[in-house]
Amino acid sequence: MSRFALTVKCPSRRGIVAAVSSFLAENECNITDSHQFDDMETGHFFMRVSFASEGGTDMADLAAAFSPVAETFRMEHAFHDAASRMKVLIMVSRFGHCLNDLLYRWRIGALPIDIVGVVSNHLAYQKVVVNHDIPFHYINVTKANKPQAEARQMEIIEETGAELVVLARYMQVLSDEMCTRMSGRIINIHHSFLPSFKGANPYKQAFERGVKLIGATSHYVTADLDEGPIIEQDIVRVTHAQSPSDYVSLGRDVESLVLSRAIHAHIHHRVFLNGTKTVVFPASPGSYASERMG
């Protein structure tokens, strides 16, 4: 029995849920999970439905048959095969905690993706990546060669068919052109001290100011540095008795956790862009046994 998900975004109006559920029932599909949200401020309606095709209808035929419903409600919509794994390209610099965490979750099946390569402007993690039988691409980035380096990155994205790029502490600013071209397809992670503690050693700055909460934010990358639509956040509490190195260690843990959750939400099509923010639906039952990772 094939399992699919249908994602919908459209102007809000009466009858959308009824139309979707009726269509699926008429096509011998059984709904296993459904979430919807009506944004009264923007006038947009969002919906994600998981279902099983009990009649054996394939995804292409379902999509074709759904067209009249989509046209009636002016829907942006897509059908997704639950068995399909998203192709993901990871980019990393000197800090490897997020990369190592993602590789581990991928290896044990907690993060069902196909990692098509790792790009880095340093060689520190080449052996780790190659030992996982994943292609490693070293691209040195300088002020002088940045356009050429970014062009090579885009070539790798196209060659590998990467559907998502993950900046796992990749410490280079992407150009506005690349951000626009890859809109909604690049996820970043950073500490949540911005904009209070910018620059070098943010955890040391936080320690010196007596911060009591350390957090991390994962978001889509836009031309506005570190200000893209937020997908996932979390925090961990610290006390006066902890050292700057404790802050760094705890910060790395929460960064890894938040990034993996954001990726999981994206690859299961649970995230909808809604202007400068996002709508993120909960995980479907059974889709992620390790949703509360860490």
C-alpha positions in Angstrom: 0.0 0.0 0.0 1.5 3.3 -1.1 1.7 6.2 1.3 1.7 9.8 0.3 1.4 13.3 1.7 -0.5 16.2 0.2 0.5 19.8 1.0 -1.7 22.7 0.3 -1.4 26.5 0.5 -4.2 28.7 -0.8 -6.4 31.7 0.0 -8.7 31.0 3.0 -12.3 30.1 2.2 -15.0 27.7 3.3 -14.9 24.1 2.1 -11.2 23.4 1.6 -11.0 20.6 4.1 -14.2 19.0 2.9 -13.0 19.2 -0.8 -9.6 17.6 0.0 -11.1 14.8 2.2 -13.9 14.1 -0.3 -11.4 13.8 -3.1 -9.2 11.4 -1.2 -12.2 9.3 -0.1 -13.5 9.2 -3.7 -10.1 8.0 -4.9 -9.9 5.1 -2.3 -7.4 6.9 -0.1 -7.5 6.6 3.7 -6.3 9.7 5.6 -3.9 8.7 8.4 -3.0 12.2 9.7 -4.1 15.7 9.0 -3.1 19.2 10.1 -4.4 22.6 8.9 -4.0 26.2 9.9 -6.0 29.3 8.8 -3.9 32.4 9.2 -6.5 35.1 9.9 -3.9 37.9 9.5 -2.6 36.9 6.0 -5.7 35.2 4.7 -3.8 32.1 3.8 -4.8 28.5 4.6 -2.2 25.7 5.1 -2.8 22.0 5.1 -0.8 18.8 5.2 -2.6 15.4 4.9 -0.9 12.0 5.1 -2.8 9.2 3.5 -2.6 5.6 2.1 -3.7 4.8 -1.4 -5.8 1.7 -0.7 -7.0 1.4 -4.3 -3.5 1.4 -5.7 -3.7 4.7 -7.5 -0.2 6.1 -8.1 0.9 9.6 -7.3 0.9 10.9 -10.8 -2.7 9.9 -11.4 -3.7 11.4 -8.1 -2.0 14.7 -8.9 -3.7 14.8 -12.3 -7.2 14.0 -10.9 -6.7 16.7 -8.1 -6.2 19.5 -10.6 -9.8 20.7 -10.7 -9.9 20.9 -6.9 -6.7 22.9 -6.9 -7.9 25.3 -9.6 -11.2 25.9 -7.7 -9.4 26.9 -4.5 -6.3 28.5 -6.2 -4.0 26.1 -4.4 -0.3 25.8 -4.4 -0.1 22.1 -3.8 2.1 19.0 -4.1 1.9 15.3 -3.6 4.8 13.6 -1.9 5.8 10.0 -1.8 6.5 8.9 1.8 9.0 6.4 0.6 11.1 9.0 -1.3 14.2 10.3 0.4 15.2 13.9 -0.1 18.7 14.5 -1.5 20.7 16.7 0.9 24.0 18.5 0.5 25.8 19.5 3.7 28.2 22.4 4.0 30.6 22.8 6.9 33.6 24.8 8.0 35.8 24.3 11.1 33.1 23.3 13.7 32.0 19.7 13.1 29.5 19.1 15.9 26.4 19.5 13.7 28.0 17.5 10.8 28.9 14.6 13.1 25.4 14.7 14.6 23.7 14.6 11.2 26.0 11.8 10.0 25.1 9.7 13.1 21.4 10.3 12.8 21.6 9.5 9.0 23.5 6.3 9.7 21.1 4.9 12.2 18.1 5.9 10.2 16.8 8.6 12.5 17.1 11.1 9.7 15.8 9.5 6.5 17.7 11.5 3.8 20.2 10.8 1.0 23.4 12.8 1.8 24.7 13.4 -1.7 27.9 15.2 -0.6 29.6 17.4 1.9 31.2 20.7 0.9 33.8 22.4 3.0 36.2 25.3 2.9 38.5 23.3 5.2 39.9 19.8 5.0 39.3 18.9 8.7 36.4 16.6 8.1 37.4 15.0 4.8 38.4 11.6 6.4 35.2 11.5 8.4 33.0 12.1 5.4 34.9 9.8 3.1 34.7 7.0 5.7 30.9 7.3 5.4 31.2 6.7 1.6 30.0 10.2 1.0 31.7 12.5 -1.6 33.7 15.3 -0.1 34.2 18.5 -2.0 36.9 20.9 -0.8 36.3 24.5 -2.0 38.7 27.1 -0.7 36.9 30.4 -0.3 38.7 33.8 -0.3 37.6 37.3 -1.0 39.3 37.1 -4.4 37.7 33.8 -5.5 34.3 33.9 -3.8 32.3 34.2 -7.0 34.1 31.3 -8.6 33.8 29.2 -5.4 30.1 29.8 -5.2 29.7 28.9 -8.8 31.4 25.6 -8.1 29.0 25.0 -5.2 26.1 25.6 -7.5 27.5 23.1 -10.0 27.7 20.5 -7.2 24.1 21.2 -6.2 23.0 20.7 -9.8 25.2 17.7 -10.5 24.1 15.8 -7.4 20.4 16.9 -7.7 20.5 18.2 -4.2 17.0 19.3 -3.1 18.1 20.8 0.2 21.4 22.5 1.3 22.2 22.4 5.0 24.7 24.9 6.5 26.0 22.8 9.4 28.0 25.7 10.8 29.3 26.8 7.4 31.0 30.1 8.2 30.8 31.8 4.9 28.1 34.4 3.9 26.3 33.3 0.8 25.6 35.8 -2.0 22.2 37.4 -2.5 22.1 35.7 -5.9 22.5 32.2 -4.4 20.1 32.9 -1.6 17.4 34.0 -4.1 18.1 31.1 -6.5 17.9 28.6 -3.6 15.0 30.3 -1.7 13.4 27.9 0.7 16.0 25.2 0.0 18.9 26.3 2.3 18.7 25.7 6.1 21.1 27.4 8.5 21.8 27.0 12.2 23.2 29.5 14.7 23.2 30.4 18.4 20.3 32.6 19.5 22.4 35.4 21.0 22.0 37.5 18.0 21.8 40.4 17.7 23.0 41.0 21.3 26.4 39.2 21.1 27.8 39.5 17.6 31.2 38.6 16.3 33.8 36.3 17.8 33.3 34.3 21.0 29.6 34.9 21.5 29.5 32.3 24.3 32.2 34.1 26.2 30.3 37.4 25.8 27.2 35.6 27.1 29.1 34.3 30.1 30.5 37.7 30.9 26.9 39.1 30.9 25.6 36.3 33.1 23.1 34.9 30.5 20.8 32.3 32.0 19.5 30.7 28.8 21.5 29.4 25.8 19.5 28.8 22.6 19.8 27.9 19.0 17.8 28.9 15.9 17.4 27.1 12.6 16.0 29.1 9.7 15.8 29.3 5.9 18.6 31.4 4.4 17.7 34.7 2.8 19.7 37.7 1.6 19.1 39.2 5.1 21.9 37.6 7.1 20.6 35.3 9.9 17.1 36.8 9.6 15.3 34.2 7.4 12.0 32.5 8.3 12.5 30.5 11.5 11.9 26.7 11.4 12.9 25.5 14.8 14.4 26.8 18.1 15.3 25.5 21.6 17.0 26.5 24.7 19.0 25.1 27.6 19.4 26.7 31.0 22.8 27.7 32.5 23.8 29.0 35.9 26.4 31.2 37.4 28.5 28.1 38.4 29.2 27.1 34.8 32.2 28.2 32.8 32.5 29.6 29.3 33.6 26.2 28.1 30.3 24.8 29.6 28.4 27.4 27.6 30.1 26.3 24.4 29.5 22.6 25.0 25.8 23.1 25.9 25.5 25.5 22.9 26.8 22.8 20.5 24.4 20.3 21.9 21.3 22.5 21.4 22.5 23.6 17.9 22.8 20.0 16.8 19.4 19.2 18.2 17.6 22.2 16.6 19.2 21.7 13.2 18.2 18.0 13.0 14.7 18.9 14.0 14.5 21.6 11.3 15.8 19.2 8.7 13.3 16.5 9.7 10.4 19.0 9.4 11.5 20.1 6.0 12.1 16.7 4.4 8.7 15.6 5.6 7.1 18.7 4.0 5.8 20.0 7.4 7.1 23.5 6.8 5.3 26.2 4.9 6.7 29.6 4.1 4.3 32.3 5.3 5.8 35.6 4.5 8.7 36.3 6.9 7.8 33.4 9.1 6.8 29.7 8.8 3.9 27.4 9.6 5.4 24.1 11.0 3.0 21.2 11.5 3.8 18.4 14.1 5.3 15.1 12.9 2.9 12.5 11.8 2.5 9.5 14.1 5.2 7.0 13.5 7.1 9.1 11.0 9.9 9.8 13.3 10.4 7.6 16.4 13.2 9.9 17.5 11.4 13.3 17.2 12.5 14.2 20.7 16.1 13.5 20.0 19.0 14.1 22.4 
